[in-house]
Amino acid sequence: MYMTGLLSSYYFRNNSTEIYRHMNYVSGEAALTGECITGYHNDGVYHLSTNPEEVAYTRKKADHLLEKAIPLVNFYDKTKQQEFERFLTAIPEQSGDILTVHSSLPFHSMPEGMLQSILNRHNLPDHEKNYLFRLHEQENNRFRQAMKKDNLIEIVPELTQAQFTVNPLRVSLMNGFYETPIVYTYQEYCEHLEVLRNFENHHHRLILKESRPFQNMKITLKKKQYAIFSKENNPMAHLVLYHPAMVASIERYFYSLI
C-alpha cells in the first residue's frame, strides 16, 4: 500500500495520553468521532455524522492534528524526484553510520570507463548517457562526502556465474528513477566487484560484506535516524521510515547480517 503512494501515515513523537482515547475519522462526506477511557472501548461514545458543518469541523481538527504529527513514512516516486534528490543531498550532512544492503553493486563505485562501455553496449541516446553520467557524479560525490566522517557498510551480492545467468544484475539506477534496464555481463559484474574490494583495502571507513538477502530492493539505514527502502521496479519508488521503534527493529535485523 505504501509503495502505491495511496496511503500516508503519521505519528506523534510525544503522545503521553494514557487515560483518555479519542477517535477522529473523516472523509469527504462523513465524520466518525468517539471517546472512551483507555481499556474501556465498549463503554465509549461514538458519533457518525454527515452534517456538512460537523464534517467540516472534524476535517479542520484532523488537519490541526496532522500539523503536529510526524510522517511515519515518506513516499517518493518519479513525480517527487526533485524532493528525493534534496533528501539524498542532506544525508552526508547528518552524522551517523550508514548501512546499505544492495540488490546490485553500488552505482557510485563504478569506474567511469566501465560506465561508458556499458552504456555504449546498450546503444543509449546521448541525452540519456549524459543524464546517467550526471547521476553517477552526484552519487559519487555524496558517497565521498559521507565517508569523510561516517563509517559506511556496504552489503553487496556475490554471485557465481550460474547464479548470475539465472538472475543477471541490473546497474543500480533507482536513485535516479531510471527505469530502462541496464544489465551487466558477468565479466563486468566481476570487474566492478573487484574494484569495490580494492577500494575497501584503501579506505578504512568502508566495510564491505558479500551477501544477497534481497532482489530488486535496496535498504539504506542511517543509524538511529531513518531507514530507506528502494524498490527497483513496478513501480520504482523509495520509502523513508522515521519512527524510532521501527528504525531500531530494522537495524537489529540488518546489523545481524554483518
N, C-alpha and C positions, 0 to 999 in steps of 0.2 A: 504493500500500500504506500509506504513512504517513497519507494522508487518511482511511483507514478506521479508524484507531486500533488496528489489529491488530498493528502492527509497532513495536517500540521499539528504538532503537539507542543505544549508549553508546561513549565513547572515553576513553582515559587521556591526561591532559594531559602527563605526563612518563614516557612509556613508552620507557625507554632501553635495553631489552634488545636487543642486536644479535647475540649469539652463539646463544642458545637460543630455540626456538619451542615453545610449549605450546598444546594444544588441549583445550577443556573444553566439551563439548556435553552437555546433559541435558534430558530430557523427564520426564513423569510416570512412565514405565515403564522407561526405558533411559538409560544414560550411555555416551558415547563420549569417551575421553580419548586423548591422544597427546603425544609429544615428539620433537624432532629438532634437529639443528644447522641454523642458517639456511642455506638453499640446498641442503640435502640431505634434502628431504622424503621421497624414495623410500626412504631408509635409516632412516626414523623407526620408532618403535614405537607401535602404536595398539591400543587395548583397548576392546572393546564388551562391556557387561555389563548384565544385567537383575537381578542380585543386589540385593535391596532395600537392604542395608546400603551397597553401593557406590554405588547411585543416590542414597541419602540423603547420603552423604559428598560426592559430586560436586555435588549441589544446594546443599549448605552452602558449598562452595568457590565456586560461581557467585554465591551471594548475597553472599559476602565481596568478590568482585571487583566486583560492582555497587555496593557501598558506597563503593568507592574510585574509581568511574568517574563521568563527567560525561555527562548526556544529550546525544546528538548532535542529537536533535530532540525538542522538547516539542510534544505534540498537544493541542489544545483543541477540544472540540465543545460543544454546548449543555449536556451533563451536567457540564462543567467551567467553566461561565460565571463563577462567582464567582472561581475561580482566575485566569482570564484577566483579569478586571477588576482584581484585585490586581496582576497583571503590568503592565497598562497604566498603573495609577496610579503605579508605580515609575519609569516611563520618564522623566518630566521631572526626576526627582531625579538622574539619571545624566548626566554631561557627555558631549557628543558630538553632532555634526551629525546631522540626521535627513533622509533622503531617502525620499519616498513616491511610488510610481508608482500612480496611481489608475486604476481602471477606470471610475469615475464622478467626480463632483465631491465634495470632502471635506465630510462632513456637518457638521462643526464650523463651517464658514464660511457655512452657510445662514442668512439672516435669519429671525428668529422669525416675522415676519408671513408670509413665504413658506411656512415650515413649516406654520403654521396653515392657510393656504389650501390647500396640497397635501393635508393630512390631511382637511380638510373635503370636498374634492373626492372623496376615496376612501371617504367615509362610514364612517370607522373608529369603533368604540365608544369611549366616553370613557376607559375604563381603558387602552386601547392608545395613545390620544393622549397620555395622561399619562405613560405609560412612555417614549414616544418623545421627549417634551419633557425628561424627566429625562436620557435618554441624550444628547440634544443639549447640555444644560447641562454634563454630565460631560466630553464630548469638547471642548467649547469651553474649559472650564477647563484641561484637560490641555494643549491647544494653546497657550494663553496662558502657562501656566507654563513650558513648554519654550522658548517664544520669548524669554523673559527672558534666557537665557544661551546658546542654541544657534542656529545657522543652520538654517532649515527650507526644504528644497527640495521643492516640490510639482509633480509632473508630472501634468497633467490632460488629459482628452480635449477636443480642439477638433473639432467635427463640423458639417458642412453640414446643411441641413435634409434633403437627400436621404439622407445617411448616417444621420441620426437616425431617419428614417422606417423604414429597414430594420432598425436596431438601436436602439430607444429606450432611453435610460438609466434605470436604477433609482436611486432615492435610496440612498446607500451606508449600509446599516444592519448591516454584517457584525459590527462590534464589539459590537453588542447582540444578536446571534443572532436578529434579527427576520426571519423568512423570507417573510412576506406581501409580494409585490411592490408597491412604491410607486413609480410611474413618473412621470417628468417629462413635461410637454408641452414642445414645442420652445421656446416662449416662456419658460417657467420655467427651462429649462436655460440659455438665453442670458442671462437676468437674473441667474442665480446666477453664471455665468462672469464677467459684468461686475462683480459685487460682489467677486469674487476679484481681478480686475485692479486695481480701485480700492484694495483692501486692501494689495496689494503696493506700490503707489505711496506708501503712508504708513508702511510698516514695513520698515526696511532689512534685517531678519533673514529676511524671507520672499523666496524666489526662486521665481518661477512660470514653468514651462515647459509648452508645449502639445504633446502627442503622445498616441498611444494604442497602445502596443505590445501590450496585452492586453485581453481582455474577461472580465468575471466573476472577475478575480483582482487583488488589491491586494498590492503588495510594499512593505514598510517596512524601511528599513535604518538601524540605529543604528550609526554609524561605528565600525568595529573591534570591535564587540561582538556583534551578532546581526542576523539577517535574519528578517522575519516574512512568511510567505506566507498571505494570507487569501483563501479561496475563497467565492464568493457563494452557491453552491447545490450540492445533490446530493453530499455534504451541505455545509451551511455550516460551515466549520471554519478553524482557524488552525494553522499550523506555525511553530515558532520554532527556527531553526538557530543553533548557537553555535560550531561548530568553526572556529577561526581561518582555516584554509586555505579552507574553503568560503565563509565570510563574505567573505574578501578577493577570491575569484574572482567572487562575485555582485556585490560593489561595483564591481569593474573594469568589468563589463558595463554596469551601470545608470548609473554615472557617465559612461560614454562617451556616453550619450544626451543629456547636457547640455553 
